[in-house]
Amino acid sequence: MATAFSSDGEAALRRELGLVAAASRGNLDGFYEMGRAAAFVRGGGFRKVALQFPDELLGDAVAVAARMEAATGAEMYILGDTTYGSCCVDEVAAEHAGAEAVLHYGPACLSPCKKLPVLHIFGQQPLDIGRCAEAFRDLYPDRQSRVVVLSDVVYAHAMGELEQQLCPEYPNIVFSRVVCGDPPGPAPPGEVRQFGRQFPTEALGGLQDCAMFYVGAEGLALTSFMLTWNRCPFSSFDPATSCGRHETLNINRALMRRLYLVERARDAQVVGILVGTLGVAGYLAVLQHLRKLLRQAGKRSYTLAVGKPNPAKLANFLEVDIFVLVACAQNSLLDSSDFYRPIVTPYELELACNPAREWTGNYFTDFRDLLPGACAHIELPPAVPATEAVPDISLITGEMRAAHLCDPPTSQLPPSTTLACRDQTRALVEISPAASFLESRSWRGLEQQLGQTPVSKAVQGRRGIAIAYEDEGREQP
């Protein structure tokens, strides 16, 4: 029986992805924009290119790679399994293959990359423009409604036609544009640039009192939009079902859950920083920022790179009180209800540990907004001695907790070669809770025992796969 900490191996081996290949529809060139992709490769003079596909499009990978090699003469590498989320460009896997550029297919979070040139090809999923326009009219009967239209990237190709149908009827409607990469310079006043979307708000008088209409299925992208623009009412149209609806997700309840996690972060003493991306620009800077934030708050931190986080992996770190996930805007909102310890976002950790940051109703899922020079950056206040720190009461345990908002004082004692200081506070012995826990474990890994193990000849092992060996059911001699 599968649990949160284990899974059925047979189910994993026999699971079918249910791929819907574009090749079966005879639309390979149009769906994957082969001409634009070939022009990108030839124009850049790339000789080795990585093709990154999500699971649902892997059925077309071989056919696409063959056509691209024939059209460009370049060598193509298929990235079948991503290091983290498939919406992010996997520059690490591409560099392992020696690729000079990446063609990213399918849905994308549009987080900027800095190492390799990237071309996003979303895949032009079909959209019934007439049904979508009809659903919009039903949801917004007032023709003077101020609405911003957002879409999943796979439907961005159809937004121009939808705009032509709705703009004559709705004078206060604005359509967002998909922007790949960071545009040069800051956004001008009256324009929003977030999540790879760009749209003006000056004609609408700002985002206040504006509604949001999303074209796409329910998912992480819509959740991220609703949390970020939580003061705007949302509605959506699902092209798969051709149904429009007012979004009934209670944003206040969702925010209350996130604020509860902020309180858990305030109580935590040991924090695990999960590296959830190696390709999004600025991830190293935010790791350094979080370490500094936790150090000044008097908390221990450990940086963990475990690939895609799951309950079984993180359950190995029982000494960690809470985790903070550094990932793209879509993957950072991880539902941690099945995990042994909660998982928060960098913004939530800042709410817990930075006294200068107060809850204003705004929510930030992109960690780059917290870095120096960004729109939501707030400097840490000056360090204060521990004796002057103001204690507060935990809203979860009801116990008093002291705020540690000072760096360890540096000693002015002369240097000595007799004793080696453990840290700046001249502590001779310091036992880490994590080290003590690991030391107490009965299994600590493989021991070499050189010269103690007798050499034996290789023998034939069992044949077959783990769920059904050939000698399964027969008694072993």
Salt bridges, closest charged atoms under 4 A:
GLU10 OE2 - ARG14 NE 3.17
ASP29 OD1 - ARG67 NH1 2.83
GLU33 OE1 - ARG36 NE 2.82
ASP81 OD1 - LYS308 NZ 3.73
GLU163 OE1 - ARG177 NH2 2.86
GLU169 OE2 - ARG137 NH2 2.92
GLU169 OE1 - ARG143 NE 3.75
ASP182 OD2 - ARG368 NH1 3.05
GLU191 OE2 - ARG193 NE 3.10
ASP209 OD2 - ARG146 NH2 3.95
GLU218 OE1 - ARG245 NH2 3.01
GLU247 OE2 - ARG245 NE 3.17
GLU263 OE1 - ARG266 NH1 2.92
GLU263 OE2 - ARG401 NH2 2.79
ASP267 OD1 - ARG401 NH1 2.20
GLU348 OE2 - ARG258 NE 2.55
GLU350 OE2 - HIS289 NE2 2.43
GLU350 OE1 - ARG357 NE 2.51
ASP366 OD2 - ARG368 NH2 3.06
GLU379 OE2 - HIS377 NE2 3.09
ASP392 OD1 - ARG401 NE 3.23
GLU430 OE2 - ARG300 NH2 3.68
GLU439 OE2 - ARG444 NH1 3.73
GLU470 OE1 - ARG463 NE 3.45
ASP471 OD1 - ARG462 NH2 3.32
